[in-house]
C-alpha cells in the first residue's frame, strides 16, 4: 500500500494506534503540538538523549530487517538512559521516508519499535513523519528519569573499571553480514555476466553457529538488568557510560572527563567464544575487535576500590582494570604483561575517509 | 576547513562551546550519554516536541542561508511549545551532514541557533552529529514546561476562534524565492546555451518592498509575546495550536479533536498588505494563500464567548469565527456572506505527488 493513500496525519494515526500509554508520567502522547510528561520529584531528574540513524551510514537494509531496525533504533536510545543509571520512559520518533517504502514496511518498523517499547516499558509519545528525497532517516529522542544520574566525570584514581557482558560480537556480526552480502553479489554478478545461464543462484548465507554474533549486531539489548542489579546491591558507580563507539573510545571519554588515566588488562577483556572464533576465521586481532569494534551497548562503569567485594556479587560483570592518576595516561596492559599500549579512539568515525 | 579534521567529538565541542547553560532547570548539557533536566512541580508539566527538516523537502539551500535555517529550525520547535501555552527551555539538535559542508557552514548554522536560543531563553543540551550520504538532515527536539498545557481538544461550540498576526505571508515569500530562483537559472542557462557570450549575467533578484514576505519565510518568529499577553490578562484558551500546515488544516485538527464544527469568515482573515499585493501579482487567490499556505507559525486558539471583551484587549489578535456543533462541519463563510466553503486540509502534504 502506498503511503500517500494515508497522508501524513492518517499514516501517523495508523502506525501509532497500537501504542497505548503505559507510564503514569506520560500524560499525553501523539496528536498535539507537544507530548506532556509529568515526573514527580521523588522519581528524580529528567534525562534526555537522542540518536540519528541514517541509511547507508548507520544501517544497510539489504541485511537489516526493518523490524529489527525499529527495535535497535529504540534500544540504542534506552541504552544511553541506562548509562545514566536512569529508566527510559518516553520516546519521540521522527522518520524521513523515501518513495520506495510502502505502508507495510513502516508497519514492520513500528512492530519492532513496539516490541522494544513493551519489553522496556517505554511509551511512544510523539514524532514527526516526512517524505525524504533519498533513504530512510530515523531520529529518536528518549526521555527518562534518574534518581541520581551517573555522569562520565566522577571516576577517581584507583576506582575499579567494570564492563558488563562481552565485547566485539556486534562488530564481528557486522563483518559477517558484509562478507555474505559481498558473496551474494559476486555469485549474482557472475550469473548475470554469463548471460543468466542456468538457474538464478539460490544463495545461502553461512550463518550456522554464528547466531549470537548476528543477534548482537541486528537486535542488541540495553542493560536494564545490570542497572537493576547495581541498585539492588546498593552500588552507585562513580562514572558510567554505554559502549557504542568501542571500549577504547569510551575509556578515553571517562578519563578525559574525570581527569584520570586508566589501565585495562587485555587478558581481562570479556570476549565470547563465537567472537574469538570468528576473528580467527577473518584473521583479525580479537583484542582490537573488542577494544574498537563498537555497538556493544554494554555498560562501562567505575566503582570505588572499597566496593570490590560488593561488585563481585553482581553476575555478568567483569573487572577489566582500574583508574589511575591523569599523568599516567590511558593504556592497555598486554596479555604477556610486558608492555602497555596507549589507547586510541579508533572507534567508528563517520567523518573520516 | 574540513569536518574530518575535527572528528565527531571535536566538532561537537567546537560548535557547542558558545552555548553556556542559562536555565536553572538545565542541570547538565552536551557531553554525556544524556542531558539532565530538573523542572520543579510549581513550574508545571514537561512538554516535548520534535521536528525533522530534510534538505530538498523542507528547505532549499540555494536561497535559504544556513544562519537563517538554524534560526528557523529552532523557532518552529519553540512555536509548538508556545502552542501548549508552554515555555521552551531546552533543545537537542541532531545533524546529518554530507561531505559538501565545511566547518564554516556549520558555524553559520550554529550561529543562527544561538541567536534563536538567546532570544527565546533556551539551552542547547545535547544532540547527535553524523555524516550523511546526501543532503543536510536536521532533527530538533524541544523540551519545555507548561503550567496548564492547552490541547487541541478543548474547544466547545460557540467558543470564539482567534488567530495571532497575519496569514499567508510565508507562503508568498516562498513563491517569490522560487520565482527568483527559476529566473536566475533561466538567465544563466541562456548564457550557457549561447556559448557563454558576453559576461556572466549578474542576476539581481527583485525583492524591494517584499522584505516582510521574505522574513516570514526565511526567519519566522514564534509567538512568545502572545502567550505572555494571554497569561497577563488571565485568558486560558480552551484549545490552541500553531499554524504550520495552513489555517484550514489546523482548524480541522481542532474540530476533529474537540468534536466540534466551525465557521470562519473570509473577511476576517488577517492578511498583510504585501501578501495581498504579491498574490495579485502572481494571480493567486489571497484567501487560498491565507487558508492553506502554511509556515505562518501564528497561534490559532479558541476562547469562551464570555471572554469576548477580554480578548479584544489583547493586541495582535484577530477573531475570525466561532466553533459550532460537530454536525455543522467546518466551513468558511465567503466575503459576500452568501456561501459556505467546506474546509479541506490542502496544506502541505509531502507524501502526495
Interface residues (C-beta under 8 A of the other chain):
Chain A: X3 X4 X6 X7 X8 X9 X11 X27 X28 X31 X32 X33 X34 X35 X36 X37 X38 X39 X40 X41 X45 X46 X47 X48 X49 X50 X51 X52 X54 X55 X56 X57 X58 X80 X81 X83 X84 X86 X90 X92 X94 X95 X96 X125 X126 X127 X128 X129 X130 X131 X132 X133 X134 X135 X137 X139 X141 X143 X144 X146 X149 X151 X152 X153 X240 X241 X242 X253 X257 X345 X349 X350 X351 X352 X353
Chain B: X3 X4 X6 X7 X8 X9 X11 X27 X28 X31 X32 X33 X34 X35 X36 X37 X38 X39 X40 X41 X45 X46 X47 X48 X49 X50 X51 X52 X54 X55 X56 X57 X58 X80 X81 X83 X84 X86 X90 X92 X94 X95 X96 X125 X126 X127 X128 X129 X130 X131 X132 X133 X134 X135 X137 X139 X141 X143 X144 X146 X149 X151 X152 X153 X240 X241 X242 X253 X257 X345 X349 X350 X351 X352 X353
